[in-house]
Amino acid sequence: MSSAVVKAVLGGFVADAASMPTHWIYDREKLKEVLGKEGMKTPAFFKTPSCPFYSSKEFIGHYEHGMSSPYGEQGEMVLKFLEKNNGSIDSGRQFSDYLYEWGMSFTGRKDHATKLFLEAAEKMKSESADANIFPVAGADDEQANCFFKVAPIFASTYSIPK
């Protein structure tokens, strides 16, 4: 894998952690107010996690300064999956089963798509423990949380043309 690809994936994780404290604060005046409390003008590497939808108090072990956002945590899950499987995804079922196990034990904030996926998978597994949850358990969701997962998958399949 080229160093540029590795740097791009690492850059995504750094950017995610750098922006996590002000994640989902879209109101410009509110953002200025939050940043102003610490004398900062830009949100990158802001020290006080201020996201209105999750906190380290609500999700113990998550979302403190320097940690990943829920999107970054999903990216980490994809990296761990790829590491476990020698950089490949052999089937949708293989990844779905891994995502299911991860999601059931994940103690951070679960987004809408993950919740829908887990609900559908739980229903299927209650009917048959060996149910193939791919692709039936997929969520009908148009949020952008999927984009962070693309970089590690792209990196695992990328090769420089000769």
C-alpha positions, 0 to 999 in steps of 0.5 A: 500500500502506498504511503500516500494512501496510508497518510490519507486514511490517517489524515481522516482519523486525525481530522475526525478527532480534531473536529469531534469536540464541535461535531454537529454544531452548525449554528455559526453564532453558537459555535462562536460562543462555544469557541469564545469560552476558551479564546479560540477562533477555529474549531480544530483541536478545540479542547472541550467536547461540546457536541449537543448529541453525545458526551463522555458523561453519557457514553463512558470511555468515548468522546473525550478530547482527542478521541474519535467521533462516532463516525471515526469509531465506525472507521476504526471498526472497519480497519479492525475488520480488514486487519482481522481478514487480511485486508479483504472483504470476502462477502457481504455476509462476512462483514454484516456478521462482524458489524452485528457483533461490533454493534451489539457490544459497542458502547458509544453513540449508535447512529440511526443506520446502525440502530436500524441495522441492529434492529433488523438483524436482531429480528432475523437472528431471533427467528434463526440463529444462523440467519444471513443478515446481508443484505436484508438487514441493511438500513434505508438511510441517507446520512453521510456516516458511510463516507468515513468507512470508504477510506479504509476499504479503498485503501485495502484494495488500492494498488498503484498501476504499473 
